[in-house]
Amino acid sequence: MPRLFIRHNVSNYDAWRRVYADFEPTRRHMAVIGDAIYRSVVDPSDVTVTHDFETVAGAKAFVESAALREAMGNAGVVGEPQFWITVPA
C-alpha cells in the first residue's frame, strides 16, 4: 500500500487542524484510505502527515491536486511542503 508523507510548517497548529478536519470528505473522495498526523517534539509547528492509498497513481494525483494546495493555503502552511511517496519493501 503506497504511503504519502507530507511535511510542512504551520503558522497556527489549531487553525491548521480545523482545516485538516474540514478537508476529510475531500481526502476520502480523493482515495485517501488512512491518515495520521505527527508533530515534532522540538518544533510543534513542524507537522508531518501520512496518507495511505490503494495505488501510487492515486497518491500522485492527490499531491498534484489544486484542492490540496488550496486547503494548505487556507490552513496556514508556511513555505513549500515536502512530499514523498513510499511503498512497503
C-alpha positions in Angstrom: 0.0 0.0 0.0 1.5 3.3 -1.0 2.0 5.9 1.7 2.4 9.6 1.1 4.3 11.7 3.6 3.8 15.5 3.7 6.0 17.6 5.9 5.4 21.3 6.4 5.4 24.1 8.9 2.2 25.8 10.0 1.6 29.3 11.4 -1.0 28.1 13.9 -1.5 24.4 14.6 -5.0 24.7 16.0 -6.2 26.6 12.9 -4.4 24.1 10.6 -6.0 21.2 12.4 -9.5 22.7 11.9 -8.9 23.0 8.1 -7.4 19.5 8.0 -10.6 18.1 9.7 -12.9 20.0 7.3 -10.9 18.6 4.4 -11.7 15.0 5.4 -14.5 14.4 2.9 -12.4 15.7 0.1 -9.5 13.4 1.2 -11.8 10.4 1.2 -13.2 11.4 -2.2 -9.6 11.6 -3.5 -8.9 8.0 -2.5 -7.1 8.5 0.9 -7.9 5.4 2.9 -5.8 6.1 6.0 -4.0 9.0 7.6 -2.0 10.1 10.6 -0.6 13.3 12.0 2.7 13.8 13.7 4.3 16.9 15.3 7.9 17.5 16.0 8.9 17.4 19.7 11.4 20.2 19.1 9.1 22.5 17.0 5.3 21.9 17.3 4.7 23.9 14.2 6.6 21.3 12.2 3.9 18.8 11.1 4.2 15.5 9.2 1.1 13.9 7.8 0.8 10.5 6.2 -1.9 9.4 3.8 -2.4 5.8 2.6 -3.7 5.0 -0.9 -4.5 1.9 -2.9 -2.3 3.0 -5.8 0.8 5.2 -6.4 -1.2 6.9 -9.1 -3.8 7.9 -6.5 -1.1 9.4 -4.3 0.4 11.3 -7.1 -2.9 12.7 -8.2 -3.6 13.8 -4.6 -0.2 15.6 -4.4 -0.9 17.4 -7.7 -4.4 18.4 -6.9 -5.4 22.1 -6.8 -7.8 21.2 -3.9 -4.9 20.1 -1.7 -2.9 23.3 -2.5 -5.9 25.4 -1.7 -6.5 23.7 1.6 -2.9 24.0 2.6 -3.0 27.7 1.9 -6.2 28.1 3.9 -4.7 26.2 6.7 -1.7 28.5 7.1 1.0 26.2 5.7 4.3 28.2 5.7 6.8 27.7 3.0 7.0 24.9 0.5 5.8 21.5 1.8 7.9 18.3 1.2 6.2 15.4 -0.4 7.4 11.8 -0.8 5.7 8.5 -1.6 6.8 5.2 -0.3 5.8 1.6 -0.8 6.5 -1.4 1.5 9.8 -3.0 1.0 
